[in-house]
């Protein structure tokens, strides 16, 4: 008996010893690994209100691969997560499109 109970099939349990789902082998089973992502932090100059933060968040969110954006009005810091590094020109263009300056 293992620490989780009997290892052989009982009247209500199928025998799963050596079985693999859908005919796969142990090397074929994905164990829930996640894709790599990057987190970047930048300063944005000129934001003075919540509308400012929403504008910056909207523009940065539109950059291909960006999955999450957090804008802190008090510090002027923008932190975002992306599937891959964001080119600095794309970030600068997005911030300028919102009406602000990337420091």
C-alpha positions as CSV (number, residue, x, y, z in Angstrom):
1,X,0.0,0.0,0.0
2,X,1.3,3.4,-0.9
3,X,0.9,6.6,1.3
4,X,-2.2,7.4,-0.9
5,X,-3.9,4.1,-0.6
6,X,-4.0,0.8,-2.5
7,X,-2.0,0.7,-5.7
8,X,-4.2,-2.0,-7.3
9,X,-7.7,-1.8,-8.7
10,X,-10.5,-2.5,-6.3
11,X,-14.2,-3.1,-7.0
12,X,-14.8,0.7,-7.6
13,X,-11.3,1.8,-8.9
14,X,-9.9,1.0,-12.4
15,X,-6.4,-0.4,-12.7
16,X,-4.3,2.5,-13.8
17,X,-0.9,1.0,-13.1
18,X,1.3,1.8,-16.1
19,X,-1.5,3.6,-18.0
20,X,-1.0,6.9,-19.6
21,X,-3.7,9.3,-20.7
22,X,-4.7,9.2,-24.4
23,X,-1.9,6.8,-25.3
24,X,1.0,9.2,-24.4
25,X,4.2,8.3,-22.8
26,X,5.5,10.0,-19.6
27,X,7.8,12.3,-21.7
28,X,4.7,13.6,-23.7
29,X,2.8,14.8,-20.7
30,X,3.0,18.6,-20.1
31,X,3.3,19.4,-16.4
32,X,1.9,22.9,-16.4
33,X,5.0,24.9,-17.3
34,X,4.5,28.5,-18.2
35,X,5.9,30.6,-21.0
36,X,8.6,33.1,-20.2
37,X,7.5,36.7,-19.8
38,X,9.2,39.9,-19.0
39,X,8.3,42.6,-16.5
40,X,9.5,46.1,-17.3
41,X,9.3,49.3,-15.2
42,X,9.6,52.8,-16.6
43,X,9.0,56.4,-15.6
44,X,6.4,58.5,-17.4
45,X,6.5,62.3,-17.1
46,X,3.4,64.6,-17.2
47,X,0.6,62.4,-15.7
48,X,-1.5,64.5,-13.3
49,X,-4.8,62.6,-12.9
50,X,-6.7,59.3,-13.3
51,X,-7.5,60.1,-16.9
52,X,-3.8,60.3,-17.6
53,X,-3.1,56.9,-16.1
54,X,-6.0,55.3,-18.1
55,X,-4.6,56.8,-21.3
56,X,-1.1,55.5,-20.7
57,X,-2.5,52.1,-19.7
58,X,-4.7,51.9,-22.8
59,X,-1.8,52.7,-25.2
60,X,0.7,50.4,-23.6
61,X,-1.9,47.6,-23.4
62,X,-2.3,47.9,-27.2
63,X,1.4,46.9,-27.8
64,X,1.6,43.4,-29.2
65,X,2.5,40.9,-26.5
66,X,1.7,43.1,-23.5
67,X,-0.5,41.2,-21.0
68,X,-0.8,43.4,-17.9
69,X,-0.1,47.1,-17.2
70,X,0.0,48.9,-13.9
71,X,0.4,52.7,-13.8
72,X,1.1,54.5,-10.5
73,X,0.1,58.2,-10.7
74,X,1.9,59.3,-7.5
75,X,5.3,58.0,-8.6
76,X,4.9,58.2,-12.4
77,X,6.0,54.6,-12.6
78,X,4.6,52.2,-15.3
79,X,5.1,48.5,-14.8
80,X,4.0,46.0,-17.4
81,X,4.3,42.3,-18.2
82,X,4.8,41.2,-21.8
83,X,5.3,37.9,-23.5
84,X,8.6,39.1,-24.9
85,X,10.8,42.3,-24.4
86,X,9.0,45.4,-25.9
87,X,11.1,47.5,-28.3
88,X,11.9,50.9,-26.7
89,X,10.5,52.6,-29.8
90,X,7.1,50.9,-29.4
91,X,7.0,51.9,-25.8
92,X,8.0,55.5,-26.4
93,X,5.5,55.8,-29.3
94,X,2.7,54.4,-27.1
95,X,3.4,56.8,-24.2
96,X,3.7,59.8,-26.6
97,X,0.4,58.7,-28.3
98,X,-1.2,59.0,-24.8
99,X,0.2,62.5,-24.6
100,X,3.1,62.0,-22.1
101,X,6.9,61.5,-22.1
102,X,8.9,58.4,-21.3
103,X,11.7,59.4,-19.0
